[in-house]
Amino acid sequence: MASSSSLILQPLVLPSTTPRIAFSRLVFLPRSLSPRLRAVSLSTIAMAERTKLPHVLTVAGSDSGGGAGIQADIKACGAMGVYCSSVITAVTAQNTVGVQGVHPVPEAFIEEQLNSVLSDMEVDVVKTGMLPSPGVIKVLCDSLKRFPVKALVVDPVMVSTSGDTLSAPSTLSGYRDDLFGMADIVTPNLKEASALLGGMQLQTVSDMSLAAKSIHKFGPKNVLVKGGDLSGSSDAVDVFFDGETCYELHGSRVQTRNTHGTGCTLASCIAAELSKGSPMLEAVKAAKAFVENALHYSKSIELGSGPQGPFDHLFRLKSPPYNVAPGLKFQPDDLFLYAVTDSGMNSKWGRSMTDAVEAVIKGGATIVQLREKQMETREFIETATACMEICRLHKIPLLINDRVDVALACNADGVHVGQSDMQARTVRALLGPGKIIGVSCKTIAQAEQAWMDGADYIGCGGVFPTSTKKDNTTIGLEGLKEVCLASKLPVVAIGGIGIGNANLVLGTGVKNLKGVAVVSALFDRESVEGETKELRSVLERMLSSVSEGTVVL
């Protein structure tokens, strides 16, 4: 038999979620195949295993200083984990002092670049920056009609950060009349929004909201007016309008001279997230978080003698906690069966925290939070690190209650904080954009603040009375439903929930209520694994009856 086949070592292409370690696999092909058929067979195998890489095309100018333009776009997309190709519309001579010269690329050659990339490389999202003339805008619009993409992000670059003009005034009509109608989102700063609206003064957040609504009338599906230059604001406030609702997005204002290229970077990060399939608002929030963190970690960089320096897009490669393995990407369905450990209960039943975590995962928990009030910090870090290894093995997210320091030390997937703990926006600044942040909330106002601060989910309760927290005010099922209906974030219910009443919680039927968080009903029992299996079975039956519209309480 061995003489009738040949052994070929074929590179193995792994799914995008698999760590990029070099693997090969063995492919057996009959020796009787002709060389041509053997080549075709190997080509077919390679095509079947092909992994699609999210792809952003930036259409923008080149910045010789490397801080903005296509250089910023490529670095930002790389930092967000997507591929970025480029079409250069102009070559600039600039540095930290300003722009010394602009050399537009001929429109015919811009068209040739667009055709080359769009006709061959399966572009998901196009992001635009400097478009120096109405003719360039027309060339781009025509190309996008011939080669449609999933999304178009338009950053209407008109003036550089240093105040130098980068496009002709006549491009305003090209944006308004042609390009905006094709855009999924446009991202003007205050000066650009003012120019687009005929010189309208933007001095308050209310002015920004009005501007967003006015620009939306030009045709884009979404508008983000950036308020980084808004005077008198202690926060970095942007206004997002989706055609129905205006959202104020607050972030920390980082005091630094290194702000050159923030607008390019923000738009590119939005494009990168869209290319990965993120919804628009989530993409905008992720992009804003990235820029805020990049500015924070780059605030002391000294490069150039001018008033505005560049920042480091690749800060994650150098600065803790970014030089460690990434955590699991948060999915709202992870909240389905949320297990919260309790050291007192574990001690009562003679089990370690690692034993409890392993048992609850085997029983079907979808996310685990370590709540520890008794251990010394060093012991907690060692225990949490061991729990992380268990959770990584089963691909279950692990969060730490309150302790950001412990989460950083063990590279946990995130942190859950209460109303009296560190603010979510501060936690985000410390952990970075890739980690999961949850916030305990009882009221609509608290849920709104959690969303504005960049949390990923809220824990709402206590729904029922519980023995794990003294003097904990309960909100009941109606209070839970009220907060869920108002929350822009996914919700997990917590407080006194167990096998006997979990069906009442899921029976509220609120779409963004994703699951239940449980303490005593799992860990104050002899068999953690058995109780978890039983509760998961109850939840799954309830979920099935809700989806079929035949809920029985």
Secondary structure, DSSP 8 states (H G I E B T S, - for coil): -GGGEEEEEEE----TTS-----EEEEEEETTS-HHHHHHHHHHHHHHT-----EEEEEEEEETTSSSHHHHHHHHHHHTT-EEEEEEEEEEEE-SS-EEEEEE--HHHHHHHHHHHHTTS---EEEEEE--SHHHHHHHHHHHHHS--SEEEEEEE-B-TTS-B-S-TTHHHHIIIIIGGG-SEE--BHHHHHHHTTS----SHHHHHHHHHHHHTTS-S-EEEEETT-TT-SEEEEEEE-SS-EEEEEEE----S--BTHHHHHHHHHHHHHHTT--HHHHHHHHHHHHHHHHHHHTT----SSS--B--TTGGGTSTTTTS-------GGGGTEEEE--HHHHHHTT--HHHHHHHHHHHT-SEEEE--SSS-HHHHHHHHHHHHHHHHHHT--EEEES-HHHHHHHT-SEEEE-TTSS-HHHHHHHH-TTSEEEEEESSHHHHHHHHHTT-SEEEEE-SS--SSSTT----HHHHHHHHHHH-SS-EEEESS--TTTHHHHHTT--TTEEEEEESHHHHSSS-HHHHHHHHHHHHHHHHHHHHHT----
